[in-house]
Amino acid sequence: MKNYDAIVVGSGCGMLIVDEALSHGLKVALVDEGPLGGTCPNLGCIPSKILIYPADRIVEIEEARKLGIEAKLIRVDFQSIMERMRRSVRKNQNHIREAISQLKNLDFYKGEGHVVGEYTISVNGEEIRGEKIFLASGSRPLIPPIKGLESTGYLTNETVLGLKERPESVVIIGGGYVGVEYGHFLAAMGSRVTILEMADRLVLAEEPEIAALLKKALGRRMEIYLNTQAEEVRREENGVGVLVKNIKTGARRELKAQKVMVAVGRRSNADLLKVENTGVETDKRGFIKVNGYLETSKKNIFAVGDVNGREMFTHAANREAAVAAHNALHGGKLKMDYHAVPHAVYSCPRIAAVGLTEGQARAHHDIVVGKARYSDVAKGEAMMEREGFTKAVVARNSRKILGFHIIGPCAPILIQEVVNAMQSGGHMGEINDGIHIHPALPELIQLALSNLEES
């Protein structure tokens, strides 16, 4: 049995830990079945955004009339768009593979790792032991137990990347981040899209008024059914039939489409690792339990990224990896801070947020809330953006920003100013003391903070 100073399972955010351990002269083992680089560059963030960017341009062309521009969309080359994405993925995989092959003191084990005993992992029948173990094995699509789904076949955020032909129609089961992003993409490509969501609104983690605007905007381009559960999927002559039930009324109907896509959430890969064999505890959803220092219930075993289910975003996983590496390799006690972890939804319109929702903040704080519409600032008026808005959630007495939410153009860019302010102390002065360009969209941030009132 080979012994290592550190074993890292997963080559996504886990590569940050590998690099840090190697920089300290440690002997490291990396375990990964592939594809190298983890979910983000291969199956998630990067390929999906390569696809969504042309979808955004299509929507801009279609909506240009409001600006007095008559434009005609002649043709969308679906195959070309998909192949450009796949070329980018392959290029990145080759780059990572070459980089790993050149690292000294690193042994790479290609395969699915399984915990078989105390600090011991088996890969392809070979057992290795690590003084410290970092679990960064990620997550996979959650597949609900819908009758007929497995036998009929379905797309996920992973398999949709392999499409060679544009589907004429798609029913997407799930109205969360993945569902609305791919709904936007496929509708722009020309597919007839239907989204099914069991809850009473889309993107359930967002503010209710943001979810309402998203439904209104997407509803102009696709069918959206809320409070709706998919009960069965049947194979039809030209595709599939999805039997659905309205949760409130009990009414049933059948929706027909060429393809069905499942986007109801993610599940941890901890079960594939069999972490229980070394005493690592998981919660009732299967995610590995960690404390504020990213330590599991087992000494010298850490869990970072999607596998722990804390904040399932690449940027959060990378920060967790840095914190875990510091604590494990330097004997530190650095605590992971989640209070200013932002996220974005690349739907159309865009969504971005950081911190607490109004409901979350109100449960523990005395708050005031401010809003500003894009059309309230000169740049937004120039863009003829009538629907988008920003929302600030602020502690009444301290004037600290507790949360900020945006829906509209450039939302993921605009939120960064708030993230930096919250990380620097969080007081409104962190933003208001800076001179903002006029006219420019960042004035939306200042305006929302100047409109604070009782809510």
C-alpha positions in Angstrom: 0.0 0.0 0.0 1.3 3.5 -0.9 1.2 6.2 1.7 0.8 9.8 1.0 0.9 13.1 3.0 -2.4 14.1 1.3 -5.0 12.4 -0.8 -7.3 14.7 -2.8 -10.5 13.2 -4.3 -11.7 15.3 -7.1 -9.9 17.5 -9.6 -12.2 20.6 -9.6 -11.6 22.8 -6.6 -9.5 19.9 -5.3 -6.7 21.0 -7.7 -6.2 24.1 -5.6 -5.5 21.9 -2.6 -3.1 19.7 -4.8 -1.2 22.8 -5.8 -0.9 24.1 -2.3 0.2 20.7 -0.9 2.8 20.2 -3.6 4.2 23.7 -3.0 5.0 22.6 0.5 6.9 19.6 -0.7 4.3 17.0 0.3 3.7 13.8 -1.5 0.2 13.9 -2.9 -2.3 11.5 -4.6 -5.1 12.8 -6.8 -8.0 10.5 -7.4 -10.5 11.3 -10.1 -12.6 9.3 -12.5 -12.8 12.3 -14.8 -13.4 14.4 -16.7 -10.4 16.3 -15.3 -11.3 19.7 -13.9 -14.6 18.7 -12.3 -18.1 19.8 -13.1 -17.6 23.5 -13.8 -15.4 23.4 -17.0 -16.8 20.2 -18.3 -20.5 19.9 -17.5 -21.5 23.1 -15.8 -20.6 26.7 -15.6 -18.3 27.1 -18.7 -20.1 25.0 -21.4 -23.5 26.3 -20.3 -22.4 29.9 -20.6 -20.8 29.3 -24.0 -24.2 28.2 -25.1 -26.2 30.9 -23.3 -24.1 33.8 -24.8 -25.5 33.3 -28.3 -28.9 32.8 -26.9 -28.6 36.3 -25.3 -27.7 37.8 -28.7 -30.7 36.2 -30.3 -33.0 37.7 -27.7 -31.4 41.1 -28.2 -32.1 40.9 -31.9 -35.6 39.9 -31.3 -36.2 42.7 -28.9 -34.3 45.4 -30.9 -37.6 46.8 -32.3 -38.3 48.6 -29.0 -35.2 50.7 -29.8 -36.3 51.6 -33.3 -34.1 48.9 -34.9 -35.7 46.5 -37.4 -33.6 43.4 -37.4 -34.3 39.9 -38.9 -32.9 36.7 -37.5 -32.1 34.6 -40.6 -30.6 31.4 -39.3 -29.3 29.8 -36.0 -26.6 27.3 -36.6 -27.3 25.0 -33.6 -24.7 22.4 -34.6 -22.0 25.1 -34.8 -22.9 26.6 -31.5 -22.8 23.2 -29.8 -19.5 22.2 -31.4 -17.8 25.4 -30.4 -18.8 24.6 -26.8 -17.4 21.0 -27.1 -14.1 22.2 -28.7 -13.6 24.6 -25.7 -14.3 21.7 -23.3 -11.8 19.4 -25.0 -9.2 22.1 -25.1 -9.5 22.7 -21.4 -9.4 19.0 -20.6 -6.2 18.6 -22.6 -4.6 21.6 -20.8 -5.4 20.1 -17.4 -4.2 16.7 -18.4 -0.9 18.1 -19.6 -0.5 20.2 -16.5 -1.1 17.2 -14.2 1.4 15.0 -16.0 4.2 17.6 -15.4 3.6 17.9 -11.6 6.3 16.3 -9.5 5.4 14.4 -6.2 1.9 13.9 -7.6 0.5 10.4 -8.4 -2.7 10.5 -10.4 -5.2 7.7 -10.0 -7.8 7.7 -12.7 -10.9 6.0 -11.4 -13.7 6.2 -8.9 -12.4 6.1 -5.4 -14.0 4.2 -2.6 -13.2 4.5 1.1 -12.4 1.0 2.4 -11.1 1.7 5.8 -9.2 4.1 8.1 -7.8 6.9 5.8 -7.7 4.3 3.1 -9.1 4.7 -0.4 -9.3 2.0 -3.1 -9.0 3.0 -6.8 -9.3 0.3 -9.5 -8.4 -2.4 -6.9 -5.3 -0.5 -5.6 -5.4 0.8 -2.0 -3.7 4.0 -0.9 -3.5 5.7 2.4 -3.3 9.4 3.3 -2.3 11.2 6.5 -4.8 13.9 5.4 -7.7 13.4 3.0 -9.6 16.1 1.1 -13.0 15.1 -0.3 -13.9 17.3 -3.3 -15.8 14.8 -5.3 -18.7 17.1 -6.3 -22.3 16.3 -7.1 -24.4 14.9 -9.9 -28.0 15.5 -11.1 -30.7 14.4 -8.8 -33.2 12.2 -10.7 -36.6 11.9 -9.2 -38.5 8.6 -9.1 -41.0 9.5 -11.9 -42.8 6.5 -13.4 -41.4 5.7 -16.8 -38.6 8.2 -16.7 -35.7 5.8 -16.7 -37.1 3.6 -19.5 -38.1 6.5 -21.7 -34.8 8.4 -21.4 -34.1 12.0 -20.5 -31.7 14.9 -20.7 -29.8 16.4 -17.8 -27.5 19.4 -17.7 -24.7 17.0 -18.5 -26.2 15.0 -21.4 -27.8 18.0 -23.1 -24.2 19.1 -24.0 -24.0 16.1 -26.3 -27.0 17.1 -28.5 -26.2 17.1 -32.2 -29.6 18.2 -33.4 -31.9 20.9 -32.0 -35.0 19.3 -30.4 -38.3 20.6 -31.7 -39.8 20.7 -28.3 -38.6 20.0 -24.7 -40.4 19.6 -21.4 -38.1 20.7 -18.5 -38.9 19.2 -15.2 -37.7 21.7 -12.6 -37.8 25.5 -12.5 -34.6 26.2 -10.6 -31.3 27.7 -11.9 -30.5 24.9 -14.4 -34.1 24.7 -15.7 -34.5 28.4 -16.4 -31.0 28.8 -17.9 -31.5 25.9 -20.3 -35.1 26.9 -20.9 -33.7 30.3 -22.1 -31.1 28.6 -24.3 -33.3 26.1 -26.0 -36.1 28.6 -26.6 -33.6 31.0 -28.2 -32.4 28.1 -30.4 -36.0 27.7 -31.6 -37.2 24.8 -29.5 -40.7 24.9 -28.0 -40.0 24.8 -24.3 -42.3 24.0 -21.3 -41.1 24.3 -17.7 -42.7 22.4 -14.9 -42.2 23.5 -11.3 -43.7 22.0 -8.2 -43.4 25.2 -6.1 -45.5 28.3 -6.5 -42.7 30.2 -8.2 -39.5 29.7 -10.2 -36.0 29.9 -8.7 -37.3 29.3 -5.2 -34.3 30.7 -3.4 -34.7 34.1 -5.0 -36.9 37.0 -3.8 -40.6 36.4 -4.7 -40.8 39.6 -6.8 -37.7 38.6 -8.7 -39.2 35.1 -9.4 -42.4 36.8 -10.5 -40.7 39.0 -13.0 -38.6 36.1 -14.3 -41.8 34.1 -14.9 -43.4 37.0 -16.7 -40.4 37.5 -18.9 -39.8 33.8 -19.7 -43.5 33.3 -20.1 -43.4 35.4 -23.3 -41.1 32.8 -24.9 -42.2 29.5 -23.4 -44.9 27.7 -21.4 -44.5 27.7 -17.6 -46.6 25.6 -15.2 -46.2 26.2 -11.5 -47.6 24.0 -8.7 -47.2 21.2 -11.2 -45.8 17.7 -10.6 -44.7 15.3 -13.3 -46.3 11.9 -12.5 -45.3 9.8 -15.5 -43.3 9.9 -18.7 -44.4 7.7 -21.6 -42.8 7.0 -24.9 -44.8 8.4 -27.8 -44.4 7.8 -31.6 -42.6 11.2 -32.1 -41.2 11.7 -28.6 -42.5 11.6 -25.1 -45.7 12.3 -23.2 -45.5 13.8 -19.7 -48.4 13.3 -17.5 -48.7 16.1 -15.0 -50.8 17.0 -12.0 -51.7 20.4 -10.6 -50.8 20.1 -6.9 -53.5 22.6 -5.8 -56.5 21.6 -8.0 -55.6 17.9 -8.7 -56.3 18.5 -12.4 -54.3 16.3 -14.7 -53.1 16.7 -18.3 -50.6 15.3 -20.8 -47.8 17.4 -22.3 -46.1 16.1 -25.5 -42.6 16.9 -26.5 -39.7 15.5 -28.5 -37.4 15.4 -25.4 -37.7 15.7 -21.6 -35.1 17.3 -19.4 -34.6 16.7 -15.7 -33.4 19.7 -13.7 -34.7 19.3 -10.1 -31.5 19.7 -8.2 -28.2 18.0 -7.3 -27.1 15.2 -5.0 -23.8 14.7 -3.3 -21.3 12.1 -4.6 -20.5 11.2 -1.0 -22.5 8.0 -1.4 -20.3 6.9 -4.3 -17.2 7.4 -2.1 -18.7 5.3 0.7 -17.4 7.8 3.2 -19.1 6.0 6.1 -16.4 3.4 6.0 -14.0 5.9 7.6 -16.5 7.4 10.0 -17.4 10.5 8.0 -21.0 11.6 8.7 -23.5 12.8 6.2 -26.8 14.6 6.6 -30.2 13.3 5.7 -29.8 14.5 2.1 -26.5 12.7 1.7 -24.2 15.7 1.9 -21.0 15.4 4.0 -21.3 17.3 7.3 -18.6 19.8 8.0 -17.9 22.5 10.6 -16.9 26.1 10.0 -13.3 25.0 9.3 -14.5 22.5 6.6 -13.5 19.6 8.9 -15.7 16.4 8.7 -16.6 14.3 11.7 -13.3 12.5 11.2 -10.0 14.1 12.2 -7.8 15.1 9.3 -10.5 14.6 6.7 -11.9 17.7 5.0 -14.8 18.1 2.6 -15.1 21.0 0.1 -17.4 22.0 -2.8 -20.7 20.5 -3.8 -20.0 17.3 -1.8 -20.8 19.2 1.4 -23.8 21.1 0.0 -23.1 24.4 1.7 -22.9 26.8 -1.2 -23.0 24.9 -4.5 -21.1 27.4 -6.7 -17.6 27.1 -8.1 -16.4 30.4 -6.6 -17.6 29.2 -3.2 -15.9 25.8 -3.6 -12.6 27.4 -4.6 -12.7 29.6 -1.4 -13.6 26.5 0.7 -10.6 24.7 -0.9 -8.3 27.5 0.1 -9.6 27.6 3.7 -9.4 23.8 4.1 -5.8 23.7 2.7 -4.8 26.5 5.1 -6.3 24.7 8.1 -4.9 21.3 7.2 -1.5 22.2 6.0 -0.7 25.1 8.2 -2.4 24.0 11.4 -4.7 27.0 11.2 -8.2 27.7 12.4 -9.5 29.9 9.5 -13.2 29.8 9.4 -15.1 29.8 6.1 -17.2 33.0 5.8 -20.4 32.6 3.7 -22.1 35.9 4.4 -21.0 37.5 1.2 -21.0 34.6 -1.3 -22.8 35.9 -4.4 -24.5 33.9 -7.1 -26.0 34.6 -10.5 -28.6 33.0 -12.7 -27.9 33.3 -16.4 -31.5 33.3 -17.5 -33.1 36.1 -19.5 -33.4 38.4 -17.7 -30.2 37.9 -15.6 -30.4 37.5 -11.8 -27.7 38.1 -9.2 -27.8 38.2 -5.5 -25.6 38.2 -2.4 -26.5 37.8 1.3 -29.9 37.4 2.9 -33.3 37.7 1.3 -35.8 40.1 2.9 -37.5 37.2 4.6 -34.3 35.7 6.0 -33.1 39.1 7.2 -36.5 40.0 8.9 -36.4 36.8 11.0 -33.3 38.0 12.9 -32.8 41.7 12.2 -34.6 45.0 12.3 -34.4 46.0 8.6 -35.3 48.6 6.0 -35.6 47.8 2.3 -34.8 49.9 -0.8 -35.6 49.4 -4.4 -34.7 51.0 -7.7 -35.8 50.3 -11.2 -33.4 50.3 -14.1 -35.6 53.0 -15.7 -35.0 55.2 -12.7 -31.4 55.9 -13.8 -30.3 57.6 -17.0 -28.5 54.5 -18.5 -31.5 52.3 -17.8 -33.8 54.7 -19.5 -31.5 54.9 -22.5 -31.6 51.1 -22.7 -35.5 51.2 -22.4 -35.2 48.7 -19.6 -38.7 48.9 -18.1 -38.9 45.8 -15.9 -35.6 45.2 -14.2 -34.9 46.4 -10.7 -32.6 46.2 -7.7 -33.4 45.5 -4.0 -31.3 46.3 -1.0 -31.9 44.8 2.5 -30.2 46.8 5.2 -30.0 46.7 9.0 -31.9 49.7 10.3 -29.5 50.9 13.0 -26.1 49.9 11.8 -26.8 50.6 8.1 -25.0 47.4 7.2 -26.0 45.7 4.0 -27.5 42.3 4.7 -28.5 41.4 1.2 -28.8 42.7 -2.3 -30.8 41.4 -5.2 -30.8 42.3 -8.9 -32.8 41.2 -12.0 -32.0 42.8 -15.3 -29.1 43.5 -17.7 -25.6 43.0 -16.4 -26.8 41.8 -13.0 -23.8 39.5 -12.3 -21.5 42.4 -13.0 -23.4 45.0 -10.9 -23.5 42.7 -7.9 -19.8 42.7 -7.4 -19.7 46.2 -6.0 -22.0 45.1 -3.2 -20.0 41.9 -2.6 -16.8 43.9 -2.2 -18.6 46.3 0.2 -20.1 43.5 2.3 -16.7 41.8 2.5 -15.0 45.0 3.5 -17.3 45.7 6.4 -20.7 46.0 4.9 -21.6 49.5 5.8 -23.5 51.5 3.1 -20.7 54.0 3.2 -18.5 51.4 1.5 -20.6 52.2 -1.6 -21.9 55.7 -1.2 -18.5 57.3 -0.5 -17.3 56.2 -3.9 -18.0 58.5 -6.9 -20.0 56.6 -9.5 -19.9 57.3 -13.2 -22.9 59.1 -14.6 -24.7 57.9 -16.6 -23.9 54.2 -15.9 -25.8 51.2 -14.5 -23.9 51.1 -11.2 -26.0 54.1 -10.1 -28.7 51.6 -9.5 -26.8 50.3 -6.5 -26.6 53.8 -4.9 -30.2 54.6 -5.8 -31.6 51.4 -4.1 -29.6 52.3 -1.0 -30.9 55.9 -1.0 -34.6 54.6 -1.2 -34.6 52.7 2.1 -37.9 52.6 3.8 -40.2 50.4 5.9 -41.4 47.3 4.2 
